[in-house]
């Protein structure tokens, strides 16, 4: 199958962001992609100051536009994430749609990004956001896929659970920064891929120096062997990556770490 990494430039104009997402999804579909992935917080700047202002209820404008993108382009659509408002609480939420534009998965970020790196990045999502209640999987014509958001990628036990639920590919809309990105972004995706012997897909916004938070970019795909099949840079870019899902079974057969060895 073909997966499109949509590393878009996010601005302070929500409508402009949605229109740009529509353009990139159309480009991905014309390039033969089966599934398109947008970045974390793709409809607003990644900053606590914006999340409540840009938040929408489920079924709101961004949700409807994502559904239309999937249907109009006959493509699976992982809608990055957006700030969702529910019962006056704000969540970092991702919606996934099938080729007919029907929602097949909803997930709100479980592990909120609260860090203080000496001499580097500081951020507290919990000042604004409420955590979700656990990661899950969804069914596609290609098999079972899992999904987490950004900081979730650091918690191996959660990805192991997705692997045990049958995931062949795990998708992570994320926005690592210029402190943790160079140090850990590729390392974590390769590590989760090797740990669970599956494909890991990370999609970030492009780096926008106009805002206080500078995303690292470098959207990528790592295969079950830990090889990086594709990795972008800092700028806005679309990459369509072919993944051979049979590779999962091959690697798991060659290095059988996920199931106990058969004994006589």
Backbone as a ProteinNet text record, in pm:
[ID]
protein_1_A
[PRIMARY]
XXXXXXXXXXXXXXXXXXXXXXXXXXXXXXXXXXXXXXXXXXXXXXXXXXXXXXXXXXXXXXXXXXXXXXXXXXXXXXXXXXXXXXXXXXXXXXXXXXXXXXXXXXXXXXXXXXXXXXXXXXXXXXXXXXXXXXXXXXXXXXXXXXXXXXXXXXXXXXXXXXXXXXXXXXXXXXXXXXXXXXXXXXXXXXXXXXXXXXXXXXXXXXXXXXXXXXXXXXXXXXXXXXXXXXXXXXXXXXXXXXXXXXXXXXXXXXXXXXXXXXXX
[TERTIARY]
83.9	0	88	25.6	98.5	42.9	134.9	98.1	156.8	73.6	117.9	144.1	264.9	303.2	280.2	186.1	150.1	210.1	335.3	405.5	373.9	259.2	210.5	257.9	262.7	293.3	164.7	162	43.5	56.6	-51.7	-53.8	-159.3	-177.4	-279.1	-416.5	-428.9	-555.1	-615.8	-720.1	-777.4	-828.1	-898.3	-952.2	-840.3	-733.8	-619.7	-557.4	-551.4	-497.7	-583.7	-715.8	-805	-793.7	-786.7	-773.1	-640.5	-535.7	-406.6	-409.1	-472.8	-486.9	-561.1	-667.7	-743.9	-656.3	-572.7	-483.5	-383	-327.6	-226.4	-286.4	-408	-474.4	-504.6	-549.7	-576.8	-448.8	-338.5	-210.5	-171	-192.7	-159.4	-242.2	-371.9	-459.8	-420	-386.1	-342.6	-212.8	-134.3	-9.6	-27.7	-152.2	-180.7	-183.5	-182.1	-181.9	-313.6	-302.2	-420.3	-463	-368.3	-393.6	-310.4	-372.6	-302.7	-304.3	-193.3	-179.6	-140.3	-219.2	-189.6	-116.3	-57.4	18.9	-68.9	-4.6	-67.3	-104.9	-222.8	-272.9	-254.5	-310.6	-288	-375.1	-481.7	-568.1	-541.3	-440.7	-408.3	-262.4	-202.8	-64.5	-55.7	57.8	78.5	123.5	25.8	52.9	-71.1	-50.9	-164.8	-255.4	-198.3	-276.5	-382.2	-367.3	-459.1	-561.9	-534.3	-613.3	-761.8	-796.2	-938.2	-1005.1	-934.6	-990.2	-1024.9	-941.4	-959.2	-1038.3	-1071.6	-1135.7	-1273.4	-1306.8	-1436.1	-1495.2	-1628.7	-1690.8	-1679.8	-1695.9	-1700.2	-1812.7	-1785.6	-1884	-1875.5	-1778.2	-1761.1	-1701	-1662.1	-1615.7	-1497.8	-1395.6	-1279.1	-1314.3	-1394.8	-1439.7	-1510.2	-1602.1	-1677.2	-1584.8	-1491	-1399.4	-1308.2	-1264.2	-1182.9	-1261.3	-1385.8	-1471	-1485.9	-1504	-1517.8	-1388.2	-1274.6	-1145.5	-1132.8	-1169.4	-1160.6	-1253.8	-1377.7	-1477.9	-1446.1	-1413.8	-1390.3	-1268.1	-1170.4	-1047.5	-1039.6	-1145.7	-1150.8	-1024.1	-990	-865.5	-891.8	-817.4	-823	-757.3	-817.4	-773.7	-750.8	-624.6	-593.1	-576.5	-674.2	-682.2	-590.1	-463.7	-369.9	-432.2	-433.3	-514.5	-557.3	-661.3	-713	-755	-770.5	-826.7	-977.8	-1022.2	-1164.8	-1220.6	-1338	-1403.4	-1518.5	-1521.7	-1625.8	-1650.7	-1774.8	-1811.7	-1717.2	-1685	-1599.9	-1454.8	-1415.8	-1276.5	-1218	-1087	-1019.8	-931.8	-944.8	-868.2	-788.3	-676.9	-596.9	-642.9	-728.7	-805.6	-777.9	-769	-750.5	-872.6	-917.6	-1027.3	-974	-1017.4	-978.6	-1104.3	-1096.9	-1210.8	-1171.6	-1270.5	-1244.6	-1264.1	-1254.7	-1260	-1396.3	-1498	-1632.3	-1660	-1561.2	-1578.4	-1644.8	-1652.6	-1712.4	-1604.7	-1635.7	-1540	-1521.8	-1394.8	-1366.7	-1282.8	-1238.5	-1158.5	-1155.5	-1164	-1144.5	-1051.6	-954.5	-859.8	-815.4	-813.4	-761.3	-632	-532	-396.8	-399.2	-338.2	-338.2	-228.5	-107.4	8.1	33.6	-3.8	11.9	158.7	193.4	332.1	363.8	413.8	455.9	603.8	690.4	834.3	903.5	1019.4	1108	1250.3	1306.7	1442.4	1538.8	1635.7	1732.8	1801.3	1789.1	1851.5	1782.4	1663.8	1593.3	1443.9	1366.3	1223	1148.8	1050.3	955.9	815.4	724.6	585.7	500.6	376	282.9	145.3	120.1	-12.3	-121.6	-89.4	-192	-244.7	-176.3	-230.4	-361.1	-380.6	-499.2	-575.9	-504.1	-565.8	-597.6	-694.6	-734.5	-692.1	-635.4	-590.7	-705.5	-683	-777.2	-760.9	-831.2	-836.1	-778.6	-683.2	-615.4	-619	-511.1	-495.3	-569.7	-596.3	-667.9	-631.5	-701.5	-673.5	-799.1	-778.5	-891.3	-863.7	-969.9	-961.7	-961.2	-874.3	-873.2	-874.2	-886	-881.1	-743.3	-642.5	-506.2	-472.8	-557.1	-529.9	-557.4	-505.6	-531.5	-420.7	-462	-368.9	-390.9	-284	-293.2	-260.9	-295.2	-272.5	-244.7	-145.6	-117.3	-80.9	-59.7	-28	98.8	199.6	321.9	384.3	366.7	434.3	401.9	289.9	254.2	363.5	441.2	538.4	646.2	660.5	763.5	724.4	601.1	551.6	533.6	640.4	644.2	530.9	491.3	388.9	257.7	226.2	103.4	111.2	228.8	244.5	245.6	296.2	290.6	146.1	60.9	-81.4	-143.7	-106	-159.5	-110.3	16.5	71.6	-3.9	-35.7	-108.3	-252.5	-304	-437.5	-433.7	-315.7	-303.7	-250.7	-202.8	-157.4	-37.6	-44.4	66.4	138.8	62.9	113.7	61.9	148.1	104.2	138.5	43.2	51.9	56.5	145.8	165	171.1	60.2	71.6	147.1	251.2	333.6	391.7	445.1	509.9	626	727.3	847.2	910.9	992.5	1050.1	1199.1	1264.2	1404.7	1499.5	1446.9	1528	1518.1	1395.1	1375.6	1377.3	1346.4	1342.6	1475.5	1582	1710.9	1760.7	1726.2	1776.4	1700.2	1567.4	1486.9	1387	1350.7	1241.5	1266.7	1373.7	1401.3	1427.3	1501.1	1533.9	1408.9	1310.5	1188.6	1107.1	1095.7	1017.4	1085.2	1215.4	1286	1275.9	1286.3	1277	1141.3	1033.5	899.8	877.1	931.6	917.5	986.7	1107.9	1183.1	1121.5	1082.1	1021.3	899.3	817.7	687.9	680.8	789.4	800.9	681.9	668.7	563.6	613.9	532.5	566.5	523.7	610.4	578.2	582.8	475.6	461.6	445.8	536.2	526.9	510.9	411.5	388.4	381.4	470.3	486.9	445.1	411.1	401.3	539.9	542.6	667	707.3	833.3	880.6	837.6	772.3	726.8	788.4	885.2	958.1	878.7	756.4	673.5	609.1	611	546.3	648.9	603.9	694.9	744.2	661.5	697.3	742.2	866	922.5	925	835.8	830.3	956.4	995.6	1115.9	1092.9	967.6	943.3	995.9	1063.9	1127.7	1027.8	908.4	810.7	878.5	840.5	914.3	829.4	884.3	831	947.6	930	1027.7	962.8	1039.6	982.1	1010.6	956.7	971.5	1115.1	1207.4	1348.8	1419.6	1348.8	1408	1472.2	1454	1507.4	1414.6	1471.2	1392.4	1369.5	1244.3	1210.6	1206.4	1170.2	1163.4	1166.6	1232.4	1231.6	1244.1	1158.3	1158.2	1251.2	1251.7	1332.3	1245.8	1276	1201.6	1084.3	1090.8	995.7	867.6	767.1	644.3	675.3	620.1	649	547.2	519.8	437.5	524.8	524.4	596.3	498.7	500.4	417.1	509.8	489.2	581.3	511.4	571.1	516.9	564.2	471	505.9	454.6	539.1	505	464.8	334.8	287.7	326.5	363.5	413.1	544.9	610.6	737.5	719.8	601.7	575.5	588.4	518.2	523	663.4	733	867.9	962.3	960.6	1049.8	1011.5	882.3	838.7	875.2	878.8	919.1	1068.9	1146.1	1291.3	1343.7	1279.5	1320.7	1196.7	1163.3	1034.2	1035.9	1032.5	1036.6	898.5	795.2	662.9	579.9	618.8	546.9	649.2	612.8	708.6	750.1	873.4	917.5	841.5	820.4	750.3	846.1	801	883.5	812.5	890.6	832.1	792.4
-118.5	0	124.3	239.6	365.6	461.1	515.1	606.9	743.5	847.5	983.7	1057.8	1109.8	1194.5	1339.5	1406.5	1543.4	1640.2	1675.5	1765.1	1909.3	1958	2089.6	2200.9	2320.9	2441.1	2491	2494	2538.2	2686.5	2761	2905.4	2937.3	3064.7	3108.1	3122	3095.5	3109.2	2969.5	2937.3	2802.5	2767.5	2859.6	2830.7	2805.7	2883.1	2860.5	2723.8	2683.4	2550.8	2440.1	2454.9	2352.7	2344.9	2459.7	2459.9	2397.5	2426.4	2368	2216.8	2171.6	2027.8	1963.1	2026.8	1973	1961.6	2061.8	2058.4	1944	1925.1	1822.3	1682.3	1665.9	1535.5	1502.6	1601.4	1579.3	1540.2	1608.1	1574.7	1430.9	1391.7	1255.6	1152.9	1179.3	1086.3	1074.1	1186	1182.4	1104.9	1100.2	1024.4	877.4	835.5	694.5	650.7	744.8	708.3	641.4	541.4	475.1	540.4	599.5	659.1	785.8	893.1	1019.7	1054.2	1109.1	1142.9	1289.8	1364.8	1504.2	1514.3	1630.1	1644.1	1667.8	1660.8	1698.9	1847	1880.2	2018.3	2088.8	2028.2	2081.1	2201.5	2226.3	2339.1	2462.1	2454.7	2570.5	2564	2676.3	2672.7	2587.9	2518.6	2435.3	2525.3	2568.4	2657.7	2657.7	2647.7	2647.5	2768.7	2879.8	3002.4	2989.8	2893.4	2880.7	2768.6	2671.4	2549.7	2572.6	2648.9	2671	2755.8	2855.6	2942.7	2864.7	2769.2	2694.6	2565	2531.8	2403.3	2393	2271.2	2242.4	2116.9	2109.5	1983.7	1878.8	1753.2	1647.4	1677.2	1661.4	1694.8	1838	1914.5	2054	2070.3	2194.1	2227.2	2141.1	2128.3	2050.4	1903.5	1849.3	1709.6	1687.3	1776.9	1761.2	1771.2	1862.5	1879.6	1757.7	1699.9	1578.2	1463.5	1448.9	1344.8	1365.2	1489	1520.1	1492	1524.1	1494.9	1345.8	1263.5	1119	1072.8	1117.2	1072.6	1120.6	1248.6	1305.7	1245.3	1201.6	1146.1	994.5	932	786.3	735.4	798	769.3	755.7	669.8	668.8	797.8	858.2	989.2	987.4	998.2	1018	1168.6	1229	1374.5	1438.5	1393.5	1453.2	1459.7	1579.1	1601.6	1746.9	1772.9	1908.8	1925.2	2048.5	2067.3	2043.3	1947.2	1912.6	1960.9	2023.1	2064.9	1970.8	1922.9	1830.3	1854.9	1891.7	1921.9	2024.9	2124.9	2238.1	2199.2	2077.2	2034.9	2027.1	2052	2050.7	1926	1853.7	1732.2	1748.7	1678.5	1671.5	1545.4	1562.4	1450.6	1428	1300.5	1259.5	1182.5	1212.7	1140.1	1071.7	948.6	873.9	835.5	848.2	821.2	720.5	641.1	545.9	612.4	533.4	588.3	649.2	613	668.3	790.1	830	944.9	911.3	783.4	741	734.1	788.1	781.1	636.1	594.9	458.3	457.3	575.5	579.4	721.3	731.2	857.5	830.4	917.5	898.4	1033.1	1047.2	1166.8	1132.6	1214.5	1193.1	1156.6	1044.2	993	1056.7	1061.6	1110.9	1256.2	1347.8	1489	1530.6	1626	1670.5	1774.9	1728.7	1815.7	1791.7	1881.2	1860.6	1990.3	1976.4	2087.7	2038.2	2063.9	2020.5	2132.4	2103	2204	2265.9	2396.9	2466.9	2448.1	2386.6	2359.8	2383.3	2293.7	2310.6	2292.6	2379.6	2364.4	2377.8	2290.5	2296	2215.3	2261.5	2189	2184.2	2076.8	2061.7	2055.3	2000.5	1983.3	2116.1	2228.1	2358.5	2387.5	2323.5	2349.3	2222.6	2113.8	1993.1	1890.3	1805.7	1692.5	1564.3	1466.8	1343.6	1254.2	1175	1071.7	948.9	841.5	724	598.1	612.1	493.2	480.6	424	408.4	284.8	281.4	168.7	147.7	53.9	16.9	35.1	33.9	39.4	-52	-95.9	-192.6	-120.6	-164.7	-118	-238.8	-214.1	-324.1	-389.8	-321.3	-373	-447.3	-436	-496.7	-398.4	-429.6	-349	-246.3	-121.6	-12.1	41	90.5	155.8	303.7	379.4	523.1	579.6	667.8	746.5	886.7	977.4	1116	1159.9	1195.9	1261.2	1198.5	1259.3	1215.9	1070.6	1019.4	877.8	784	826.7	736.4	693.8	765.8	733.1	616.8	570	472.1	336.9	256.7	131.1	36.9	31.6	-63.9	-42.5	82	109.5	54.9	66.5	16.2	-136.1	-195.6	-341.4	-389.4	-316.2	-352.6	-343.9	-242.7	-230.5	-345.1	-380.4	-494.8	-621.5	-640.6	-759.8	-760	-641.8	-633.1	-650.5	-678.1	-710.4	-600.4	-489.9	-378	-416.6	-382.9	-398.5	-266.2	-157.5	-22	62.5	146.4	241.2	382.4	471.4	606.8	706.4	805.6	903.4	1044.5	1118.1	1261.5	1321.8	1398.5	1449.7	1585.4	1651.3	1780.5	1792.2	1705.9	1718.7	1855.1	1900.8	2034.7	2028.2	2143.2	2149.2	2106.3	2073.4	2012.2	1860.4	1808.2	1663.1	1599.1	1676.7	1620.4	1563.3	1644.9	1591.5	1476.9	1480.7	1378.5	1246.7	1254.5	1135.2	1095.9	1183.2	1154.8	1026.3	1022	903	781.9	801.8	694.2	625.4	703.9	647.4	570.6	623.6	554.3	424.4	427.3	304	204.3	253.8	165.4	99.4	176.6	118	18.8	49.2	-43.1	-175	-169.8	-291.3	-365.8	-292.7	-355.6	-438.1	-384.4	-444.8	-506.5	-496.1	-556.5	-518	-388.2	-332.1	-201.8	-141.2	-12.4	100.1	198.9	319.2	439.2	520.7	637.1	761.6	857.6	982.7	1100.3	1185.4	1301.6	1428	1520.1	1645.3	1763.4	1876.3	1999.9	2039.9	2119.2	2183.1	2285.4	2320.2	2418	2558.9	2630.4	2767.5	2856.3	2936.2	3019.6	3140.7	3158.3	3272.5	3250.8	3127.2	3096.4	3058	3055.3	3028.8	2885	2791.8	2649.8	2611.9	2564.8	2531.3	2380	2329.3	2185	2138.5	2016.4	1957.2	1910.2	1880.7	1823.2	1680.4	1646.5	1515.5	1398.9	1418.5	1309.6	1187.8	1068.5	949.4	822.9	719.9	583.7	491.6	411.5	308.6	172.3	76	-56.5	-151.5	-273.9	-365.5	-405.3	-382.3	-411.1	-292.4	-180.1	-58.3	30.3	-2.6	80.3	198.5	314	432	430.4	414.2	406.9	545.2	645.3	782.2	876.3	990	1094.5	1230.1	1323.9	1456.9	1549.6	1676.9	1777.2	1868.6	1997.1	2094.2	2158.1	2159.8	2237.1	2159.7	2232	2165.6	2072.9	1951.8	1852	1738.6	1676.3	1555.5	1441.6	1332.1	1212	1095.8	1020.5	901	780.3	701.3	592.8	458.5	370.5	236.3	145.4	79.3	-15.4	-154	-253.2	-391.9	-456.8	-471.9	-521.5	-666.8	-740.1	-876.7	-876.6	-762.5	-749.6	-775.2	-744.2	-766.4	-914.7	-999.7	-1144	-1199.6	-1147.3	-1195.9	-1169.2	-1046.6	-1011.3	-1087.5	-1100.9	-1172.9	-1321.2	-1376.8	-1516.7	-1532.7	-1438.4	-1449.2	-1424.6	-1332.1	-1299.9	-1309.8	-1429.5	-1452.4	-1410.9	-1278.7	-1226.5	-1198.8	-1201.7	-1160.8	-1275.1	-1396.4	-1513.6	-1610.7	-1689.6	-1785.1	-1886.4	-1933.6	-2034.2	-2165.8	-2237	-2364.9	-2468.1	-2541.3	-2648	-2782.5	-2885.9	-3020.1	-3077
0	0	0	-27.5	-31.2	74.7	157.3	264.2	233.3	241.3	213.8	344.2	358.4	471.2	428.9	494.7	456.6	558.7	538	630.3	591.3	637.9	595.1	688	632	708	772.5	903.9	978.2	1010.1	987.7	1013.5	1119	1147.6	1244	1180.9	1051.7	978.6	960.5	1038.4	1033.1	893.9	829.9	697.5	597.2	605.8	516.9	542.9	669.2	702.3	643.2	653.4	599.1	447.4	383.3	237.2	194.5	270.4	235.6	254.9	362.4	384.4	267.8	222	108.5	-15.7	-39.9	-155.8	-145.2	-26.4	-9.1	-17.2	34.7	25.3	-120.5	-194.6	-337.1	-410.1	-377.2	-439.2	-406.1	-281.4	-239	-314.8	-328.2	-398.5	-545.6	-608.7	-748.5	-763.9	-655.2	-657.8	-624.6	-605.4	-582.8	-438.2	-345.2	-203.5	-164.1	-79.2	-21.9	108.1	178.1	309.1	320.9	370.5	391.1	539.7	586.9	728.6	741.7	817.9	847.8	981.9	1012	1137.1	1259.8	1374.7	1500.9	1495	1547.4	1552.9	1418.1	1313.2	1178.8	1147	1225.6	1192.7	1278.9	1368.2	1451.5	1494.2	1533	1583.7	1709.8	1725	1842.9	1958.4	2038.6	2150.6	2239.2	2370.8	2462.6	2443.9	2399.4	2383.7	2274.7	2184.2	2070.7	2087.3	2172.9	2170.7	2198.3	2301	2331.3	2223.3	2174.2	2070.2	1943.2	1906.9	1782.6	1801.7	1924.6	1952.8	1887.9	1846	1783.8	1846.6	1852.4	1895.8	1786.2	1822.5	1721.9	1624.4	1495.4	1393.6	1346.1	1398.1	1359.9	1221.7	1189.9	1055.9	1011.5	1096.2	1056	1037.3	1126.2	1115.3	981	944.7	819.4	698.6	705.1	591.7	575.9	686.1	678.7	616	656.1	598.5	447.8	406.9	265	189.5	251.2	186.5	156.5	255.3	237.2	126	130.6	33.3	-107.4	-121.8	-254.2	-321.8	-241.1	-296.7	-285.9	-230.6	-213.1	-145.6	-31.8	36.9	186.5	254.1	400.5	450.3	551.3	597.2	747.4	789.8	931.2	950.1	1015.7	1021.5	1123	1127.4	1221.2	1358.7	1417	1536	1539.3	1617.2	1634.5	1780.4	1828.7	1961.8	1958.3	2036.3	2044.3	2177.4	2174.3	2297.7	2327.7	2450.8	2494.6	2642.5	2676	2814.7	2874.9	2794.2	2832.5	2859.6	2823.9	2833.6	2692.8	2683.3	2554.2	2545.4	2435.7	2410.4	2281.1	2271.8	2149.8	2076.4	1976.7	1921.2	1773.1	1737.5	1598.5	1550.8	1428.6	1364.5	1238.5	1216.6	1096.8	1019.9	887.7	800.3	692.4	648	539.9	404.5	299.1	163	128	204.1	181.9	269.6	350.1	437.4	570	603	730	837.8	954.5	1065	1109.2	1122.7	1168.6	1296.4	1340.1	1463.6	1518.5	1651.3	1722.1	1839.6	1857.9	1967.5	2021.7	2153.9	2218.8	2291.6	2272.3	2324.7	2473	2505.6	2642.5	2727.5	2672.2	2746.9	2707.5	2793.8	2761.5	2770.9	2687.2	2671.4	2778.1	2890.6	3000.3	3024.4	2975.6	2990.7	3030.6	3087.9	3120.4	3102.1	2985	2954.3	2991.8	3076	3118.1	2996.8	2985.6	2874.4	2741.1	2742.9	2617	2628.3	2568.9	2555.5	2687.7	2710.5	2821.3	2765.2	2807.2	2759.9	2855.2	2876.3	2962.2	2895	2820.9	2759.7	2864.8	2981.9	3085	3138.2	3106.8	3145.7	3073.4	2957.8	2874.8	2840.4	2815.9	2761.5	2869.4	2838.6	2921.6	2851	2922.2	2855.1	2813.3	2708.1	2667.9	2755.6	2718.1	2805.7	2742.7	2651.2	2600.5	2449.7	2395.3	2251.7	2201.5	2071.2	2013.2	1867.7	1803.1	1664.6	1580.2	1447.3	1354.7	1236.1	1173	1063.6	929.5	838.6	700.4	608.2	479.5	383.2	380	435.4	436.1	564.4	664.9	793.7	906	1024	1143	1162.1	1188.8	1213.3	1354.6	1417.2	1547.5	1534.1	1639.4	1633.2	1771.5	1779.3	1897.9	1852.9	1947.2	1912.9	1987.1	1912.3	1957.3	2082.5	2200	2322.4	2356.5	2306.4	2326.4	2278.4	2177.9	2117.1	2216.6	2326.3	2425.5	2517.4	2510.9	2608	2539.5	2541.8	2467.7	2505.4	2632.2	2673.9	2599.1	2563.9	2489.1	2346.6	2285.9	2149.1	2146.5	2251.6	2262.4	2264.6	2332.9	2336	2197.5	2119.6	1983.8	1896.2	1912.4	1838.5	1873.2	2001.4	2044.1	1993	1958.7	1899.1	1747.8	1693.5	1551.8	1463.1	1519.1	1436.3	1350.3	1222.7	1128.2	1104.9	1119.3	1100.4	1215.6	1273.2	1374.6	1329.4	1345.3	1291.9	1406.9	1393.9	1500.4	1442.3	1438.5	1414.8	1532.6	1505.8	1614.6	1581.6	1684.6	1664.8	1762.7	1744	1826.6	1799.6	1889.9	1881.4	1850.9	1850.9	1811.7	1923.4	2041.6	2146.7	2140	2146	2150.6	2012	1908.2	1773.6	1727.9	1723.7	1679.9	1767.6	1895.8	1988.2	1979.2	1964.5	1991.1	1882.9	1790.1	1695.9	1617.5	1538.9	1458.7	1548.2	1654.6	1747.5	1800.4	1842.6	1900	1796	1675.9	1573.5	1530.6	1516.9	1482.9	1598.1	1721	1836.7	1849.6	1835.1	1842.7	1729.9	1610.4	1497.3	1525.9	1581.2	1611.4	1728.9	1833.5	1951.2	1914.8	1823.7	1794.2	1655.8	1581.1	1448.2	1359.5	1342	1257.6	1196.7	1111.6	1051.7	1145.6	1161.3	1237.8	1144.6	1149.2	1061.3	1148.2	1133.6	1208.6	1115	1140.7	1053.9	1138.3	1108.2	1181	1093.6	1156.2	1077.6	1026.9	922.4	881.5	988.4	989.8	1087.9	1047.5	1138.8	1115.6	1222.3	1184.3	1279.3	1326	1270.7	1312	1447.8	1498.3	1625.2	1731.2	1855.4	1967.1	1969	1918.3	1918.3	1777.6	1764.4	1634.1	1617.1	1532.6	1507.5	1435.5	1465.4	1405.8	1262.9	1226.3	1094.3	1088.5	977.7	960.7	968	913	903.2	841.9	889.5	847	850.9	789.3	798.7	832.7	939.4	976.2	959.5	907.7	882.7	999.8	996.8	1111.4	1142.6	1049.3	1071.5	1136.8	1144.6	1199.6	1095.2	968.3	860.4	834	804.6	769.6	618.7	579.3	436.7	372.8	451	400.7	519.6	502.9	604.3	535.5	576.8	516.8	594.4	556.4	624.2	710.4	708.2	789.7	715.2	582	502.6	471.9	423.4	380.7	264	272.5	170.1	180.6	67.6	63.5	13.5	86.5	42.1	40	-68.6	-80.1	-70.5	34.3	67.6	49.1	-28.7	-48.2	64	130.5	236.3	197.9	214.8	186.8	319.3	341	469.8	495.3	391.7	411.6	489.1	489.8	561	711.1	764.4	906.5	939.7	864.1	889.6	867.6	766.9	737.3	854	905.6	1016.4	1142.7	1167.1	1286.8	1279.8	1158.3	1143.3	1165.8	1112.9	1122	1263.9	1334.8	1472	1560.8	1607.6	1675.6	1823.2	1844.2	1981.3	2039.9	1955.6	2002.7	2056.9	2024.8	2074.9	2132.5	2232	2288.1	2181.3	2183.5	2086.1	2107.5	1998.9	2006.3	2063.4	2161.8	2222.4	2209.2	2196.1	2181.9	2317.3
[MASK]
++++++++++++++++++++++++++++++++++++++++++++++++++++++++++++++++++++++++++++++++++++++++++++++++++++++++++++++++++++++++++++++++++++++++++++++++++++++++++++++++++++++++++++++++++++++++++++++++++++++++++++++++++++++++++++++++++++++++++++++++++++++++++++++++++++++++

